[in-house]
């Protein structure tokens, strides 16, 4: 992609060890944001699982609709949906994504001849959108304790943990040295990956200094099932077995005991909030102030693509808590939220060395930002900006958004529209 420059819209990196927003003429310049938790194929469900007629009344019934979609996706469908999802993220100022990837096999549940075909599809979609990607290869080995795999879910599952690690090795070898691609590892959740396999995966990630991601404590039913199988709740179980550390990324972390919060904080683990999805699914709200005080490190994920406004995702971490607490300034102020969205997010997906290389330029004259105080620019951006203000996005020196439009938007939209009109989603009406 040819680099574009303009005297009016700066493209240089933000050179500071502390993320900040600075004014340059008629623009505000900030580091690119990272979304650490993405299921890009779920972008196809937006607006299709909201009415009661769909029976999507709980997380678990919504999950059934997601499985029905996953059951039908071809590699071409997946590419078209993911590319558009990543383009949409870029338009919102996101420059790096952690794709929590668990759609592995063909529509019959059998591995492809090249086992990492769909992982490659996700990476190619990010490359087409021009953003960085950490392909987080997620293990998924069962439906849950004493639960049989349901339709669609067999595309997620591997019988042998060695197959999971072999896929990681394959991907790491293929993308060694690629500055825009990293590989990481996940156990989907303690309900989907038995403890003995979670231990194996965590040890592998630790030995290779690789981020290790897991969904933890998102739903109360998950807690009850874990207690039934292991006699304790998920984060307590992980802490007991030494899985929590400074590379552990706990996604959601919604329903935690005081001891679990302390364990995550002591480990300096990352807490990946996904507020637009957590709102959409009725997950609840974590005790973020206590998590941060304990030492947990905040970052953000788009998760199911219920929305794709990164600024809303970030400020919701604070604003949702204000509604609960009936107070202001509950968990984090704008500079801390900016750090969480940029530098910490990059760290959590293995791009710690790159966060200063990607730049988002905002129009200071946008109605949401007009009149911003130069001493409070982070506050203006975090609590006021929307994706409408994004003027330019540059990743590793390449301009991917110019004048508020992605340079490949038309192509991405055409592919997405083709897939969405193919009858793929007839089941979700």
C-alpha positions in Angstrom: 0.0 0.0 0.0 1.5 3.4 -1.0 2.1 5.7 1.8 0.3 9.0 1.5 1.3 12.3 3.2 -0.2 15.7 3.7 1.1 18.9 5.2 -2.2 19.2 7.1 -2.5 15.8 8.6 0.6 14.6 10.5 1.6 11.0 10.2 4.6 10.8 12.5 4.7 8.5 15.6 3.8 9.7 19.0 7.2 9.6 20.7 6.6 9.4 24.4 6.9 6.6 27.0 3.5 7.7 28.3 0.5 7.8 25.9 -0.8 11.2 25.3 -2.9 13.3 23.0 -1.2 16.4 21.4 -2.6 19.2 19.2 -1.1 19.8 15.8 -2.8 22.6 14.0 -6.4 21.6 13.3 -5.8 18.1 14.4 -5.3 16.0 17.6 -2.8 13.2 17.4 -2.8 10.1 19.6 -1.4 6.6 19.5 -3.3 3.8 17.8 -5.6 1.8 20.0 -5.6 -2.0 20.5 -8.6 -4.3 20.9 -7.3 -7.3 22.7 -10.3 -9.6 22.2 -12.1 -10.1 18.9 -14.3 -12.8 17.4 -14.5 -11.2 14.0 -17.0 -13.6 12.4 -19.6 -12.5 15.0 -19.7 -9.1 13.2 -22.3 -10.8 10.9 -24.7 -11.1 13.9 -25.0 -7.4 14.6 -28.7 -6.4 14.7 -29.9 -9.9 14.2 -30.1 -11.3 17.7 -31.9 -8.5 19.6 -35.6 -9.2 19.3 -37.3 -11.6 21.6 -38.6 -13.5 18.5 -35.0 -14.7 18.1 -35.2 -16.2 21.6 -31.8 -14.5 22.3 -32.9 -13.8 25.9 -29.7 -14.8 27.6 -26.1 -15.3 26.9 -26.7 -19.0 26.5 -29.5 -18.7 23.9 -27.5 -16.0 22.1 -24.7 -18.5 22.0 -26.9 -21.0 20.1 -27.4 -18.4 17.3 -23.7 -17.8 17.2 -23.1 -21.6 16.8 -25.6 -21.7 14.0 -23.6 -19.0 12.2 -20.3 -20.7 12.8 -21.6 -24.0 11.5 -22.2 -22.5 8.0 -19.2 -20.2 7.3 -16.9 -21.1 4.4 -13.3 -19.7 4.3 -14.5 -17.1 1.8 -17.4 -16.0 4.1 -15.0 -15.8 7.0 -12.6 -13.6 5.1 -15.3 -11.3 3.8 -16.8 -10.8 7.3 -13.4 -10.5 9.1 -11.9 -8.1 6.6 -14.9 -5.8 6.9 -14.8 -6.1 10.7 -11.2 -5.1 10.8 -11.7 -2.2 8.4 -14.5 -1.0 10.7 -12.1 -1.2 13.6 -9.5 0.9 11.7 -12.1 3.6 11.0 -12.5 3.8 14.8 -8.8 4.3 15.5 -7.9 0.7 16.2 -4.6 -0.3 14.8 -4.0 -3.7 16.4 -6.3 -6.6 17.1 -6.1 -9.7 19.2 -8.2 -12.3 17.3 -9.3 -14.9 19.8 -9.6 -17.6 17.1 -11.5 -20.8 17.8 -13.2 -21.6 14.4 -10.7 -24.2 13.2 -12.2 -27.0 11.1 -14.4 -27.5 8.1 -18.2 -27.5 8.1 -18.2 -31.2 9.0 -15.9 -30.6 12.0 -12.9 -32.2 10.3 -9.5 -30.5 10.1 -8.5 -29.0 6.8 -5.6 -30.5 4.9 -3.7 -27.4 6.1 -4.9 -27.4 9.7 -4.4 -23.6 10.0 -6.5 -22.7 6.9 -9.0 -20.6 8.9 -6.3 -19.0 11.1 -4.5 -18.0 7.9 -7.8 -16.5 6.6 -8.1 -14.3 9.7 -4.5 -13.1 9.3 -5.1 -12.4 5.6 -8.2 -10.4 6.5 -6.2 -8.2 8.9 -3.5 -7.8 6.3 -6.1 -6.7 3.7 -7.4 -4.1 6.3 -3.8 -3.0 7.0 -3.9 -3.5 10.8 -1.7 -5.5 13.1 -3.0 -8.8 14.3 -2.2 -11.2 17.1 -3.7 -14.5 16.1 -4.6 -16.0 19.5 -5.0 -19.7 18.7 -7.6 -20.9 21.1 -8.0 -24.4 22.4 -11.6 -25.7 22.6 -11.9 -29.3 23.6 -15.4 -29.9 25.0 -18.8 -28.2 25.4 -18.5 -28.2 29.1 -18.5 -30.5 32.1 -20.5 -33.6 31.1 -21.9 -31.7 28.1 -21.9 -33.1 24.6 -20.8 -30.9 21.7 -23.7 -29.3 19.8 -24.0 -28.5 16.1 -21.5 -25.9 15.0 -19.3 -26.4 18.1 -17.5 -29.3 16.5 -15.7 -26.8 14.2 -14.0 -25.5 17.4 -12.9 -28.7 19.0 -9.6 -30.6 19.0 -9.2 -34.0 20.6 -5.5 -33.6 21.4 -3.8 -30.7 23.0 -0.7 -31.5 20.9 -2.7 -30.6 17.8 -3.3 -27.1 19.3 0.4 -26.6 20.0 1.4 -27.9 16.6 -0.9 -25.3 15.0 0.8 -22.6 17.1 4.2 -23.8 16.0 3.1 -23.8 12.3 1.7 -20.3 12.5 4.7 -19.0 14.5 7.0 -20.4 11.8 5.1 -18.9 8.9 5.0 -15.4 10.4 8.3 -15.2 12.1 9.7 -11.8 11.4 6.5 -10.3 10.1 6.2 -6.9 11.9 2.4 -6.9 11.7 1.6 -10.4 12.8 2.1 -12.1 16.2 0.9 -15.5 17.4 -0.4 -16.2 20.9 -2.3 -18.9 22.7 -5.5 -19.3 24.6 -7.6 -21.8 26.5 -11.1 -20.8 25.6 -12.4 -21.2 29.2 -12.2 -23.7 32.0 -15.6 -25.1 30.9 -14.2 -25.7 27.3 -10.7 -26.9 28.2 -10.2 -29.3 31.1 -7.7 -28.2 33.8 -5.0 -30.7 32.8 -4.9 -29.3 29.2 -5.1 -25.7 30.4 -2.0 -26.4 32.5 -0.2 -27.7 29.4 -1.2 -24.7 27.3 -0.2 -22.2 30.0 3.2 -23.9 30.5 3.9 -23.7 26.8 3.0 -20.0 26.6 5.1 -19.2 29.6 8.1 -21.0 28.3 7.9 -19.0 25.1 7.0 -15.7 26.8 3.8 -15.7 24.8 0.5 -14.0 26.0 -2.0 -16.5 27.4 -5.6 -15.5 27.1 -8.8 -17.0 28.6 -12.4 -16.1 29.1 -12.9 -16.1 32.9 -16.0 -15.7 35.1 -18.2 -14.1 32.4 -21.4 -15.8 33.4 -22.6 -17.1 36.8 -23.5 -20.4 35.2 -19.8 -20.8 34.4 -18.9 -20.4 38.0 -21.5 -23.0 39.1 -20.3 -25.5 36.6 -16.6 -25.0 37.6 -17.5 -25.4 41.3 -19.4 -28.6 40.5 -16.4 -30.1 38.6 -13.4 -28.7 40.6 -14.9 -27.5 43.9 -14.0 -23.8 43.3 -14.6 -21.0 40.8 -12.5 -20.4 37.7 -10.0 -17.7 38.7 -9.5 -19.4 42.1 -8.7 -22.6 40.3 -6.3 -20.9 38.0 -4.6 -19.2 40.9 -4.3 -22.5 42.8 -2.5 -24.1 39.9 -0.1 -21.2 39.2 -1.6 -20.2 35.9 -2.0 -16.5 36.7 1.1 -14.4 35.8 2.1 -11.1 34.1 1.3 -12.6 30.7 -2.2 -13.9 31.6 -5.1 -12.0 30.0 -8.4 -12.6 31.7 -11.3 -11.7 29.4 -14.4 -10.2 31.1 -13.4 -11.2 34.8 -17.0 -10.2 35.7 -18.0 -12.3 38.7 -15.0 -12.5 41.1 -14.5 -13.0 44.8 -12.3 -10.7 46.8 -9.6 -13.4 46.9 -9.8 -13.9 43.1 -9.4 -10.1 42.6 -6.4 -10.1 44.9 -4.8 -13.1 42.9 -5.2 -11.4 39.6 -3.7 -8.2 41.0 -0.8 -9.9 42.6 0.0 -11.6 39.3 -0.2 -8.3 37.5 -2.5 -10.0 35.1 -4.4 -8.1 32.3 -8.1 -7.6 32.6 -9.7 -7.4 29.1 -13.0 -5.6 29.4 -15.5 -5.8 26.4 -18.2 -3.4 27.6 -20.3 -3.2 24.5 -20.6 -7.0 24.3 -20.9 -7.4 28.0 -23.8 -4.9 27.9 -25.4 -6.6 24.9 -25.2 -10.1 26.5 -26.2 -8.9 30.0 -23.0 -10.2 31.5 -22.8 -7.8 34.4 -20.1 -5.3 35.4 -16.8 -6.3 37.2 -15.5 -4.6 40.3 -13.0 -2.6 38.2 -11.9 -0.2 40.9 -10.8 -3.0 43.2 -9.2 -4.9 40.4 -7.1 -1.9 39.4 -6.2 -1.1 43.0 -5.1 -4.7 43.5 -2.7 -4.4 40.5 -4.7 -5.7 37.6 -3.9 -4.0 34.2 -6.8 -2.8 32.2 -7.2 -3.2 28.4 -10.2 -3.4 26.0 -11.7 -5.7 23.5 -14.5 -5.5 20.9 -15.5 -9.1 21.4 -18.7 -9.8 19.5 -18.8 -6.6 17.4 -22.1 -5.5 19.0 -20.6 -2.1 18.3 -17.3 -0.9 16.8 -16.7 2.5 18.3 -13.4 2.1 20.2 -13.9 5.4 22.1 -17.2 4.2 23.4 -15.6 0.9 24.4 -13.0 2.7 26.5 -15.1 5.3 28.3 -17.8 2.7 29.1 -15.4 1.1 31.5 -15.8 4.2 33.7 -19.3 5.4 32.8 -21.0 2.1 33.3 -19.7 2.0 36.8 -20.9 5.5 37.5 -24.5 4.4 36.9 -24.0 1.6 39.4 -22.3 3.7 42.0 -24.4 6.8 41.5 -21.1 8.7 41.7 -18.5 10.2 39.4 -14.8 9.3 39.0 -15.2 5.7 40.1 -12.4 3.6 38.5 -10.1 5.5 36.1 -9.6 9.0 34.7 -8.9 9.8 31.1 -5.0 9.5 31.1 -5.3 6.0 32.6 -8.0 4.9 30.2 -5.9 6.2 27.3 -2.9 4.1 28.5 -5.2 1.1 28.8 -6.5 1.5 25.3 -3.1 2.0 23.7 0.1 0.9 25.4 -1.4 -1.7 27.7 -3.5 -3.2 25.0 -0.5 -3.5 22.7 1.4 -5.2 25.6 -1.4 -7.7 26.2 -1.3 -9.0 22.6 2.5 -9.2 22.3 3.1 -5.9 20.5 4.8 -4.1 23.4 7.6 -2.9 21.0 5.2 -1.3 18.5 2.7 0.8 20.3 4.4 4.1 19.4 4.6 3.3 15.7 0.9 3.6 14.9 -0.9 6.9 14.9 -4.5 8.2 14.9 -5.2 11.7 13.8 -8.5 13.3 14.8 -10.2 16.4 13.4 -10.1 19.0 16.3 -12.9 20.8 14.5 -15.2 17.8 14.8 -18.3 18.7 16.8 -17.4 16.2 19.5 -13.9 17.8 20.0 -14.4 21.4 19.2 -13.4 23.7 22.0 -11.2 21.1 23.7 -8.9 22.5 26.5 -5.3 21.9 25.5 -4.5 20.9 29.1 -7.2 18.2 29.0 -6.9 16.7 25.5 -7.0 13.1 26.8 -10.2 13.9 28.6 -11.7 15.5 25.5 -10.9 12.4 23.4 -11.7 9.6 25.8 -15.0 11.1 27.0 -16.1 13.0 23.9 -14.7 11.6 20.6 -16.5 9.2 18.3 -15.2 7.4 15.2 -16.6 10.3 13.2 -13.6 12.4 14.3 -11.0 10.0 12.9 -9.2 11.7 10.0 -6.2 9.5 9.4 -4.9 6.2 10.7 -1.3 5.1 10.0 0.1 1.6 10.9 3.8 1.1 10.6 4.1 4.1 8.3 1.3 3.0 6.0 -1.9 5.2 5.8 -4.9 3.0 5.9 -7.5 5.6 6.7 -7.4 9.0 4.9 -10.0 11.8 5.2 -12.1 9.6 7.4 -12.4 6.7 4.9 -10.5 3.5 4.7 -8.4 3.2 1.6 -9.9 -0.2 0.8 -13.4 0.4 2.1 -15.3 -0.1 -1.2 -13.6 -3.5 -1.7 -14.2 -4.6 1.8 -17.9 -3.5 1.7 -18.5 -5.3 -1.5 -17.2 -8.6 -0.2 -19.1 -8.2 3.1 -22.3 -7.4 1.3 -21.9 -10.4 -1.0 -21.6 -12.7 2.0 -24.4 -11.1 4.0 -26.8 -11.4 1.0 -25.9 -15.1 0.3 -28.5 -16.6 2.6 -25.9 -17.3 5.3 -28.0 -15.7 8.0 -31.4 -16.9 7.1 -31.5 -18.8 10.4 -31.1 -15.6 12.5 -34.3 -13.8 11.5 
